[in-house]
């Protein structure tokens, strides 16, 4: 087991807030990472499975909803980043300062959201299409164990996750470029633009609110996934997060001494000038690394599904539509594109599974350590992280082996939960960034208006789903 770090403990005043200068902003190039990780994990359930499936059965009339969801998520994500940039504390820890129950609810919601291994199962199912057979359940169990081992032996866990997701995003963008050149017709681009404008606010026939809630939960990021931007930008050393120890493996790395629970910087001109630079560059990083990549991916994958699947009467509500899509690609372009499609899809879904295990591990370990185990020498944040990750792997494997192994069914449960929890913490974020930050850096203006729109957006679809389910009883 690793020895304690030589880094000195931070002397924490009774208020729990340590005042230090805001670090000098790093270059925009060095800041690239958290947005890529967020989009790398997000480019899976929504972009590869749910949005193409919706397009295959309902056409391009829902692209407007995908774009609206991404715009709303950008506003939410930057408010999550704002709080951690300013304090070094995660948003979940901020909520828990008012009432620990908020942290418990979010951790339980995250555990429920990600214990259903729909991403990993989807990747394994597509892998069986690639190799011509195999047992998707046992492949998934093996993949989950492999992911657990990789996270366990990573010296700096964030760096491992970042590298995996960067490779995944690069491969995905390469595939998108290929299908734009070889598959998608000019007519489909025109139809997509027309449907987005003319069909704005409309829902195609046959699309249920449950599917819609699931789809908006899977567009880009969703649910607890967004909240972990706090942890990722902290490990990337954004703003006041540079004062907080990183998450280091207790097996292969030297754990760092704990820091303060919350930091603040003096509201003088030098620090406020640094803040404006940090905030501007963080927005640029997320705009291009997350929003733009999600926008392009959902658009191209939906157009691909429209060109290859729309109008067919042999589509089922499972991942078999991906097999049909691959066969169409083979017939229209060549077997090489079919194999490339399956390989990219499998790798993408597995990489997402790795990222999502990291998500719940970070949220739960940070909450438990700071609220219940702050003085424990045995249960450090890193050890709690690995305990949560392996617990999710065991539970997820148990669900699969018990017979619940349909990827789309698993994804629907996870992504509907994501939309509901996003609604909850969006409300909490408004209070956090209006009441708990100094006047010069708090949320205001169009950002505040955007958060109110986000609450209404997720609230409408959540209520609509509940109402339709009650009507069925």
Order of alpha helices (4+ residues) and beta strands (2+ residues): beta-alpha-alpha-alpha-alpha-alpha-alpha-alpha-alpha-alpha-alpha-alpha-alpha-alpha-beta-alpha-alpha-alpha-alpha-alpha-alpha-alpha
